[in-house]
């Protein structure tokens, strides 16, 4: 397909061409935002390597009952309503890798952004949360931390 054919198609189907342009711009915007946000998404295998290699601090924002049903070994439970980047738990971790985790990965992304804004250097979040961890057949620990 050459440029003339593409222009002819756009002339015959303006709504489709406009939709394609809109989707392309949305994808470009999303990717640029992802690259410049300052914190990184991790897959479960990457989180395992980070914990083993750099002794990352894992903060789980799941509700207490969900945390007790199953959490990543060594993770610390913090209720979303009590999450504070200036808390005692996080005070000495500004230069350490800190990984935010929740059940689905939605709330932990917001918390990661707050940490980065508060000056934390190495901020991550588990993409897909505990559900992705379980789908990767990785173990969970039951009970309180």
VEXKOLKOL-887837 format. One line per 8 residues: number of its first residue (from 1); their letters; for each residue x, y, z of N, C-alpha, C, O. Coordinates in Angstrom, 3 decimals. Layout:
BEGIN
NUM = a = X Y Z X Y Z X Y Z X Y Z  ...
//
This chain:
BEGIN
1 = xxxxxxxx = 0.849 -1.162 0.000 0.000 0.000 0.000 0.905 1.239 0.000 1.852 1.325 0.782  0.610 2.169 -0.863 1.397 3.400 -0.902 0.608 4.556 -0.284 -0.539 4.393 0.132  1.229 5.692 -0.237 0.629 6.854 0.432 -0.641 7.325 -0.267 -1.591 7.740 0.397  -0.672 7.266 -1.597 -1.869 7.688 -2.339 -3.061 6.798 -2.014 -4.179 7.286 -1.848  -2.825 5.502 -1.923 -3.911 4.580 -1.578 -4.406 4.829 -0.157 -5.603 4.738 0.117  -3.479 5.142 0.740 -3.848 5.440 2.124 -4.712 6.696 2.200 -5.702 6.724 2.931  -4.345 7.727 1.455 -5.154 8.952 1.412 -6.531 8.690 0.798 -7.534 9.229 1.265  -6.578 7.854 -0.258 -7.858 7.512 -0.878 -8.753 6.771 0.113 -9.953 7.035 0.192
9 = xxxxxxxx = -8.163 5.841 0.868 -8.932 5.109 1.886 -9.479 6.080 2.931 -10.652 6.005 3.297  -8.618 7.005 3.418 -9.043 7.981 4.424 -10.167 8.858 3.881 -11.073 9.230 4.627  -10.119 9.199 2.573 -11.183 10.001 1.968 -12.499 9.248 1.883 -13.567 9.839 2.040  -12.427 7.943 1.634 -13.645 7.121 1.536 -14.202 6.746 2.907 -15.408 6.550 3.059  -13.313 6.645 3.916 -13.726 6.195 5.255 -13.170 7.148 6.324 -12.277 6.777 7.085  -13.702 8.373 6.375 -13.117 9.361 7.304 -13.240 8.960 8.777 -12.339 9.244 9.565  -14.321 8.315 9.152 -14.484 7.937 10.554 -13.496 6.851 10.971 -12.954 6.886 12.076  -13.268 5.895 10.087 -12.281 4.856 10.375 -10.877 5.459 10.464 -10.103 5.109 11.354
17 = xxxxxxxx = -10.556 6.359 9.545 -9.242 7.006 9.556 -9.065 7.834 10.827 -7.995 7.822 11.436  -10.111 8.549 11.225 -10.053 9.357 12.446 -9.908 8.463 13.679 -9.167 8.789 14.606  -10.618 7.339 13.682 -10.498 6.392 14.790 -9.096 5.806 14.885 -8.544 5.676 15.978  -8.529 5.457 13.752 -7.170 4.925 13.726 -6.174 5.960 14.228 -5.273 5.637 15.002  -6.335 7.189 13.793 -5.465 8.263 14.254 -5.594 8.463 15.764 -4.588 8.620 16.455  -6.817 8.458 16.276 -7.046 8.618 17.715 -6.409 7.496 18.525 -5.773 7.748 19.549  -6.578 6.267 18.070 -5.983 5.129 18.768 -4.461 5.189 18.738 -3.805 4.884 19.734  -3.907 5.577 17.613 -2.450 5.697 17.495 -1.913 6.746 18.465 -0.917 6.511 19.149
25 = xxxxxxxx = -2.566 7.891 18.524 -2.139 8.945 19.453 -2.275 8.505 20.908 -1.419 8.824 21.733  -3.341 7.776 21.230 -3.534 7.286 22.594 -2.436 6.306 22.989 -1.934 6.359 24.112  -2.064 5.429 22.096 -0.992 4.467 22.378 0.331 5.188 22.579 1.078 4.872 23.505  0.622 6.150 21.720 1.870 6.907 21.853 1.898 7.652 23.179 2.917 7.634 23.871  0.808 8.303 23.547 0.729 9.029 24.819 0.935 8.092 26.008 1.679 8.415 26.934  0.283 6.943 25.982 0.388 5.973 27.075 1.820 5.477 27.230 2.325 5.365 28.347  2.464 5.183 26.128 3.848 4.694 26.189 4.812 5.764 26.694 5.709 5.463 27.481  4.640 6.989 26.257 5.497 8.078 26.747 5.274 8.287 28.238 6.235 8.470 28.986
33 = xxxxxxxx = 4.024 8.262 28.679 3.722 8.414 30.105 4.335 7.278 30.916 4.859 7.507 32.006  4.273 6.065 30.397 4.852 4.911 31.094 6.363 5.056 31.234 6.926 4.730 32.280  7.013 5.538 30.198 8.464 5.674 30.224 8.951 6.814 31.115 10.083 6.778 31.596  8.125 7.809 31.338 8.559 8.976 32.106 8.003 9.029 33.522 8.271 9.997 34.234  7.253 8.047 33.954 6.615 8.129 35.273 7.571 7.910 36.443 7.248 8.301 37.565  8.723 7.304 36.226 9.711 7.190 37.286 9.650 5.924 38.109 10.549 5.687 38.915  8.647 5.113 37.946 8.600 3.821 38.620 8.312 2.756 37.575 7.770 3.042 36.507  8.683 1.524 37.901 8.664 0.462 36.901 7.734 -0.673 37.311 7.658 -1.039 38.484
41 = xxxxxxxx = 7.039 -1.215 36.341 6.210 -2.394 36.567 7.093 -3.638 36.513 7.999 -3.740 35.686  6.812 -4.571 37.403 7.546 -5.836 37.431 6.590 -6.986 37.183 5.433 -6.953 37.602  7.085 -7.999 36.500 6.361 -9.265 36.406 6.791 -10.106 37.609 7.815 -9.813 38.226  6.032 -11.140 37.949 6.376 -11.947 39.124 7.809 -12.471 39.133 8.465 -12.417 40.173  8.309 -12.969 38.024 9.685 -13.497 37.988 10.700 -12.387 38.253 11.714 -12.618 38.911  10.432 -11.187 37.745 11.333 -10.057 37.987 11.317 -9.655 39.466 12.348 -9.283 40.027  10.146 -9.733 40.086 10.046 -9.412 41.513 10.836 -10.430 42.337 11.545 -10.058 43.271  10.714 -11.694 41.995 11.472 -12.731 42.701 12.971 -12.450 42.621 13.678 -12.561 43.623
49 = xxxxxxxx = 13.449 -12.092 41.451 14.876 -11.789 41.272 15.274 -10.565 42.085 16.351 -10.546 42.681  14.426 -9.547 42.119 14.727 -8.328 42.868 14.774 -8.592 44.372 15.624 -8.044 45.073  13.876 -9.416 44.858 13.864 -9.778 46.280 15.144 -10.544 46.617 15.803 -10.244 47.613  15.491 -11.517 45.803 16.667 -12.346 46.068 17.980 -11.595 45.887 18.914 -11.785 46.665  18.058 -10.757 44.881 19.300 -10.069 44.533 19.542 -8.816 45.369 20.674 -8.553 45.777  18.477 -8.033 45.630 18.656 -6.738 46.277 17.879 -6.574 47.572 17.811 -5.473 48.119  17.287 -7.665 48.071 16.540 -7.619 49.322 15.499 -6.499 49.323 15.444 -5.691 50.251  14.691 -6.461 48.292 13.676 -5.422 48.129 12.647 -5.471 49.260 12.303 -6.543 49.759
57 = xxxxxxxx = 12.167 -4.298 49.648 11.088 -4.173 50.622 9.773 -4.261 49.853 9.513 -3.446 48.968  8.948 -5.247 50.187 7.668 -5.449 49.500 6.553 -5.008 50.436 6.400 -5.541 51.535  5.776 -4.028 49.987 4.650 -3.495 50.758 3.365 -3.964 50.096 3.114 -3.665 48.929  2.551 -4.701 50.845 1.286 -5.244 50.342 0.138 -4.382 50.847 -0.063 -4.254 52.055  -0.615 -3.793 49.927 -1.736 -2.914 50.262 -3.082 -3.636 50.291 -4.131 -2.992 50.295  -3.058 -4.945 50.310 -4.301 -5.722 50.351 -4.998 -5.529 51.691 -4.339 -5.275 52.700  -6.336 -5.650 51.714 -7.038 -5.624 53.001 -6.485 -6.714 53.930 -6.011 -7.747 53.455  -6.543 -6.492 55.233 -5.941 -7.390 56.221 -6.386 -8.844 56.042 -5.563 -9.757 56.109
65 = xxxxxxxx = -7.665 -9.058 55.816 -8.162 -10.442 55.667 -7.598 -11.096 54.404 -7.272 -12.283 54.415  -7.482 -10.341 53.337 -6.898 -10.864 52.102 -5.412 -11.158 52.287 -4.908 -12.170 51.800  -4.714 -10.267 52.992 -3.289 -10.465 53.266 -3.077 -11.765 54.040 -2.164 -12.531 53.733  -3.920 -12.014 55.041 -3.804 -13.227 55.858 -4.098 -14.489 55.044 -3.556 -15.553 55.342  -4.943 -14.383 54.029 -5.253 -15.542 53.179 -4.059 -15.949 52.322 -3.906 -17.121 51.978  -3.207 -14.971 51.977 -2.033 -15.285 51.174 -1.298 -14.036 50.739 -1.884 -13.115 50.169  0.013 -14.019 51.020 0.855 -12.887 50.630 2.251 -13.391 50.269 2.607 -14.532 50.563  3.021 -12.539 49.641 4.383 -12.872 49.251 5.241 -12.932 50.515 5.162 -12.048 51.368
73 = xxxxxxxx = 6.052 -13.970 50.627 6.902 -14.144 51.813 7.753 -12.896 52.039 8.388 -12.385 51.117  7.753 -12.423 53.267 8.556 -11.264 53.633 7.894 -9.927 53.388 8.442 -8.892 53.767  6.721 -9.922 52.759 6.058 -8.648 52.493 5.447 -8.087 53.770 5.137 -8.826 54.704  5.281 -6.784 53.795 4.707 -6.085 54.939 3.320 -5.592 54.567 3.110 -5.042 53.486  2.384 -5.795 55.471 1.012 -5.362 55.234 0.830 -3.916 55.683 1.159 -3.554 56.813  0.306 -3.106 54.786 -0.052 -1.720 55.098 -1.429 -1.477 54.489 -1.633 -1.698 53.295  -2.360 -1.026 55.302 -3.694 -0.747 54.791 -3.649 0.503 53.909 -2.971 1.471 54.252  -4.355 0.496 52.787 -4.318 1.648 51.889 -4.635 2.970 52.586 -4.038 3.998 52.269
81 = xxxxxxxx = -5.571 2.945 53.532 -5.931 4.177 54.240 -4.807 4.661 55.159 -4.784 5.831 55.541  -3.886 3.780 55.514 -2.771 4.134 56.401 -1.447 4.286 55.654 -0.409 4.528 56.270  -1.483 4.144 54.332 -0.253 4.245 53.556 0.250 5.683 53.554 -0.474 6.609 53.186  1.503 5.853 53.972 2.117 7.173 54.017 3.596 7.020 53.671 4.315 6.309 54.372  4.065 7.668 52.610 5.476 7.567 52.242 6.433 8.015 53.353 7.610 7.655 53.335  5.941 8.789 54.309 6.792 9.267 55.400 6.660 8.393 56.658 7.137 8.778 57.725  6.024 7.233 56.544 5.819 6.369 57.712 7.136 5.808 58.243 8.162 5.827 57.563  7.078 5.315 59.457 8.246 4.729 60.121 8.790 3.529 59.328 10.002 3.342 59.223
89 = xxxxxxxx = 7.885 2.732 58.780 8.271 1.550 58.005 9.112 1.931 56.780 10.058 1.226 56.431  8.767 3.037 56.137 9.436 3.436 54.907 10.545 4.467 55.103 11.273 4.780 54.162  10.677 4.995 56.315 11.612 6.092 56.575 13.046 5.793 56.143 13.725 6.681 55.627  13.515 4.578 56.339 14.902 4.235 56.013 15.046 3.540 54.664 16.101 2.981 54.363  13.996 3.572 53.854 14.014 2.816 52.599 14.092 3.689 51.354 13.876 3.190 50.249  14.392 4.974 51.496 14.382 5.873 50.335 15.372 5.469 49.247 15.135 5.742 48.070  16.465 4.830 49.614 17.447 4.426 48.600 17.368 2.928 48.281 18.086 2.449 47.403  16.518 2.198 48.971 16.353 0.761 48.728 15.267 0.506 47.684 14.416 1.366 47.455
97 = xxxxxxxx = 15.290 -0.664 47.052 14.175 -1.010 46.163 12.911 -1.242 46.993 12.916 -2.043 47.928  11.848 -0.549 46.653 10.559 -0.711 47.317 9.548 -1.128 46.256 9.412 -0.485 45.215  8.841 -2.223 46.546 7.876 -2.766 45.590 6.490 -2.708 46.214 6.267 -3.229 47.307  5.564 -2.072 45.513 4.185 -1.983 45.973 3.377 -3.116 45.340 3.496 -3.392 44.146  2.551 -3.764 46.167 1.760 -4.911 45.729 0.342 -4.746 46.261 0.134 -4.237 47.362  -0.624 -5.179 45.470 -2.006 -5.287 45.940 -2.609 -6.520 45.268 -1.880 -7.282 44.632  -3.877 -6.728 45.389 -4.500 -7.937 44.828 -4.454 -7.951 43.302 -4.135 -8.979 42.705  -4.766 -6.824 42.664 -4.892 -6.811 41.202 -3.841 -5.966 40.491 -3.698 -6.065 39.272
105 = xxxxxxxx = -3.115 -5.149 41.216 -2.122 -4.274 40.606 -2.622 -2.872 40.337 -1.859 -2.029 39.866  -3.891 -2.599 40.626 -4.448 -1.274 40.354 -4.033 -0.249 41.412 -3.476 0.797 41.077  -4.295 -0.540 42.662 -3.984 0.405 43.733 -2.499 0.564 43.989 -2.057 1.629 44.422  -1.728 -0.469 43.730 -0.293 -0.394 43.999 0.422 0.550 43.028 1.456 1.119 43.378  -0.104 0.720 41.834 0.471 1.668 40.886 0.356 3.096 41.395 1.294 3.882 41.263  -0.793 3.436 41.976 -0.984 4.771 42.552 -0.044 4.996 43.729 0.530 6.075 43.875  0.111 3.971 44.569 1.017 4.084 45.722 2.464 4.242 45.263 3.230 4.984 45.877  2.841 3.555 44.198 4.199 3.682 43.655 4.445 5.114 43.187 5.529 5.661 43.391
113 = xxxxxxxx = 3.450 5.711 42.570 3.581 7.108 42.128 3.781 8.034 43.319 4.573 8.973 43.245  3.068 7.780 44.421 3.229 8.603 45.633 4.632 8.466 46.207 5.224 9.449 46.653  5.168 7.236 46.195 6.529 7.030 46.708 7.550 7.779 45.866 8.452 8.425 46.399  7.406 7.690 44.561 8.350 8.358 43.669 8.298 9.871 43.889 9.333 10.538 43.909  7.107 10.396 44.052 6.926 11.835 44.284 7.537 12.256 45.619 7.970 13.398 45.773  7.572 11.332 46.587 8.128 11.614 47.912 9.650 11.473 47.945 10.262 11.670 48.995  10.268 11.135 46.815 11.724 11.091 46.745 12.365 9.721 46.831 13.586 9.625 46.952  11.581 8.661 46.771 12.145 7.320 46.787 12.832 7.067 45.450 12.310 7.434 44.397
121 = xxxxxxxx = 14.006 6.438 45.498 14.833 6.294 44.308 14.475 5.096 43.440 14.447 5.208 42.214  14.200 3.940 44.067 13.936 2.706 43.326 12.536 2.209 43.668 12.343 1.485 44.645  11.572 2.603 42.860 10.174 2.278 43.131 9.646 1.364 42.033 9.854 1.604 40.843  8.958 0.310 42.463 8.391 -0.671 41.542 6.971 -1.008 41.992 6.581 -0.709 43.120  6.212 -1.626 41.109 4.916 -2.199 41.481 4.730 -3.497 40.721 5.195 -3.646 39.591  4.048 -4.430 41.354 3.825 -5.743 40.748 2.647 -5.654 39.789 1.497 -5.530 40.210  2.942 -5.719 38.504 1.910 -5.649 37.476 1.009 -6.875 37.577 1.478 -8.006 37.447  -0.253 -6.656 37.803 -1.200 -7.768 37.952 -1.383 -8.214 39.386 -2.258 -9.029 39.679
129 = xxxxxxxx = -0.560 -7.683 40.288 -0.697 -7.945 41.719 -0.552 -9.408 42.112 0.066 -10.208 41.410  -1.138 -9.725 43.249 -1.084 -11.087 43.794 -1.725 -12.081 42.821 -1.325 -13.244 42.760  -2.708 -11.621 42.072 -3.344 -12.519 41.099 -2.322 -12.972 40.049 -2.313 -14.143 39.668  -1.476 -12.075 39.584 -0.431 -12.443 38.610 0.596 -13.365 39.258 1.105 -14.282 38.614  0.898 -13.123 40.529 1.835 -13.967 41.282 1.301 -15.396 41.331 2.040 -16.352 41.095  0.015 -15.532 41.637 -0.602 -16.860 41.709 -0.653 -17.524 40.333 -0.435 -18.731 40.224  -0.940 -16.752 39.282 -0.992 -17.316 37.936 0.381 -17.813 37.488 0.480 -18.695 36.635  1.436 -17.244 38.064 2.798 -17.698 37.752 3.195 -18.905 38.607 4.341 -19.354 38.561
137 = xxxxxxxx = 2.241 -19.428 39.387 2.456 -20.583 40.264 3.563 -20.341 41.288 4.336 -21.246 41.601  3.632 -19.127 41.803 4.597 -18.811 42.854 3.897 -18.919 44.208 2.694 -18.676 44.301  4.634 -19.280 45.252 3.999 -19.561 46.543 3.578 -18.305 47.286 4.175 -17.238 47.146  2.528 -18.471 48.081 2.059 -17.438 48.998 2.151 -17.977 50.431 2.054 -19.182 50.668  2.337 -17.077 51.353 2.411 -17.424 52.768 1.090 -17.003 53.404 0.580 -15.920 53.116  0.537 -17.848 54.263 -0.722 -17.522 54.953 -0.438 -16.983 56.349 0.615 -17.248 56.930  -1.391 -16.225 56.874 -1.251 -15.670 58.215 -0.729 -14.252 58.176 -0.622 -13.637 57.115  -0.407 -13.743 59.353 0.136 -12.378 59.473 1.633 -12.380 59.290 2.309 -13.380 59.530
145 = x = 2.133 -11.252 58.865 3.584 -11.142 58.666 4.288 -10.921 59.980 5.513 -10.804 60.012
//
